Amino acid sequence: MLETGQYEGDMDAGEATTQHEELQSKCNRFQRSIDHKRSALDVDGRLNLTKLLNNKFLQVRMNALALKRRIRSRLTQRKFELDGVERAYRHSTTSANKLRVHAETQIKRKEPGIQNLCKKYNSLCAELETLINQGSAPRGAVIPHIIEKEGLFQLDVDDEIWQDVGLQENDFDGEIPGWLGDDDVREGIKSLLELDRCEEEERRLCKERQAIQEWMLEEWQCVSEAINACGMLIRFYRWFELIAYIIAL
């Protein structure tokens, strides 16, 4: 970005320079860690490492995993920024509302950059699928799930963005659990969660109905007592008029 002058989202030269310095520092730490671990390998370990470094499937998968983690970070950062703006200006004046709209606009300017990252990630997933179909992937490799653009910025708890299916090694003897790799099971879990929410809503509505009935009964009793009290006053007033008329005679 610094060389071309084309910056992602609303970044500028200063932010790009700061990010470059941070990434350079991370790279140096990682390189020292790699050198230390490489020196601790034996002969067989170094041969296996050489094979892994020349593994096209592993390279693409690691790039896809790193890219997906970056997308998650960008999405959560955007979500927190929007939530902060909404809380700060929820009960604000007209001028503050204009400032809130401006802040939201600046935050949403990052959306095209995130969408481009998702496009690159989906391209890597397609490349992994091609390698698997060609037999160039390890046995039992799973095709990663692509990121759908629809609902991308909602960050629901069951979105694909939180799952790393097919992007990491597993420790369960190559068998992927149903909740992770079976689409039918995953859809069933979503449906079950939706059923639980519906049942919770039904219980809440029953309590609301009971509260309304109790309130209506109490109001009816108050009205009835008021009517009875008014009736007694009317009868008392009529008796008073009769006594006054008799005295007048």
N, C-alpha and C positions, 0 to 999 in steps of 0.2 A: 504493500500500500504506500509506503514511503517513497519507493522508487517510481511508481507509476502515478502517484498523486490521486488515485481513486480509492476512496475510503468507504468501508462498509457502514451502513446505517448512518448515524449522525456523528461518527468519529471524526476527529480532526488530527492534525499533525502531532500536536502535543500528546493526545491520548494514545496515538499509534506508537509514538516514541517510548512512552511509559510502558506500554504493553510489550514492546519489543525488548526493552531492558529486563522486564520480569521474565519473559520467556527465555531470554538468553541466560539468565541466572538459573532457571530451572534446568535448561539443557546442560549447563555445566555440572550441576549436582547429579543429574541422571548419568552423564558421561563418566563421572568419577565412580558412581555406584556400579555401572556396567563394567568398567575396567577392573574394579575390585572383585566382582563376581566372576568375570572371565578368567582372572588369574587363579581363582580357586578351583577351576574345572580341571578334571583329569583329561587324559587323551580321548577316551570315549565321549566324554561330555563335550569336548571341543568339536569332535566329528559330528555329533548330533546337532550342535549349535550351527555348524556350517550348513547342514541340511535344512535346518529351520530357516536360516537367513535366506536361502535360495528358494523357499517355498512361496510361490505366488499366492496361493490361497490364504496362507497365514498373514501375509503382508496386507492383502486387501481386507481381511477380517479385522485386523488390528486398526487399520485406517478407519474402517466403518465404526468400530467401537469408540475410538477417540472422537470421531465426528459426532456420533450420537450423544456422547457425554457433553460435548460442547453445545449442542443444540439444547439439551436439557438445562444446562447452566444459563444459556441466553433466555430461555423461556421462563425459568423461575425468577431470574433477575427482573425481566419485564413485568411479571405478575406482581412481584413485591413492590415495584415502583408504582404500578397502577393502583394497588391497594392502599399504599401510603398517600397518594394524591387524593383518592376518594375519601379516606378518613379525615384528612386535613381540611378538605373543603366541603364537607357534607352539609354543614349549616353556615355557609359563608354568604357574603353579600354579592351584589351584581359584579362589582369589579373583581372580586376574588374568584367568582365563577369564570370570568374571562381568563384569569390567570390559570385556573384549573384546566380549562379547555386547551389553552396553549401548552400546558405541561403534558397533558394526555396526547396531544398531537405530536409533540417532540418524542415521547416514548414510543408511540405507534410508528414513528418513522423507521424504527428498527425492524419492523415486520418483514420488509423485502429482503433484508440480509438474512434473517432466520429462514425465510422460505427458500432462498438460494442454497443455504446449507442443507435443508431437507431434500432439495433436488439432487445435490451431490451425493447425499447419503443413499437415496433411492437408486442412484446410478451404481453405487458400490454394491448394493444388495442385488441388483440385476447381474452384475459381474460375478458375484459369488454364486448365484443360481446357475450361471453358465458354466462355471468351473465345476460345480457339483454334478451337473448333467454330463459334463465331459469326462467325469471320473478323475478329475485332478484334485479332489478334496479328500481329506481323511475319511475313513469308514465311519458312518453314522453322523456325518455332518448334516446340519439342519439349515434350511434356507431362512435367513433373517426376515422379519416382518418389515415391510415398508412403512413409512410414516405418511398417513393420509393428511392432506392439507385441510380437509373439512374438520372443524373443531380443534385445530392444532393449538390455538392460543387459549383454549378453555382450561387445559391442564386438569381434566377429570382424573379421578383416582384409578380408573380402569383403562386409561389410554395406553396405546402401544408405546408411547414415548418412554414409559417407565420400565418396559421389559427389554431385556438384552438377549432375546431368543436367538440362538445360533451364533452369538458373538463372543461367547466365553466358553472356556473349558468347563466340563462338569465332573462331578465326583460320584455319579450314581451309575457307573458301569454302562454308560452309553444309553440308558433308558431315560427318556425325558418324561417327567411327570405330566399327567393330563392337564393340570392347571396351567402348565407352561407351554406345552407343544401341541395339545389337541384343541383345535378350533371349536369343536362341539362342546367340549368341557368348559372352555373359556366362555362361550356364549351362555352355557347353562349357569355358570357362576354369576354372570351379569343378570340373567333372568331371575335367579334366586334372590339376589340382592334387591332387585326391583320389587319382587314379591314381598320381601321383608319390609321395604319402605311403605308399600301399599297397606300392609297389615298394621304397621305403626300409625299410618294416617287414619285408618279405620278406627283404631282404638282412641285416637285423639278426637275424632269427630263424635264418637259415642260419649266421651266425657263432655264435649261442648254441648251436645244435645241435652245431657242430663243437667248441666248447669243452666241452660236456657229454660228447661222445664221447671227447675226449682225456683228460678227467678220469676217466671210467669206465675207460679203458684203463690209466691210471696206477694207479688204485686196484686193479684186477684184478691187475696185476703185483706190487703190494705184498702183496696177499693170497696170491698164489701163492708168492712168496718166503718169506712167513711160514709157509705150510703145509710147504714143503720144509725150512725150518729146523727146524720142529717134528719132522718125520719123521726128520731126522738125529739130533736129540737123543734121540728114542725108541729108535732103533737103538743109539746109543752107550750109553744106559742099560741096554739088554738085554745088550749085550756085557759091560758092567761087572758085571751080576748074574751072568752065566755064569762070568766069571773068578773072582768072589768065591766062587761055589759050588765051583769046582774047587779053589781054595786051601783051602777048608774041608774038603774030602775028604782 
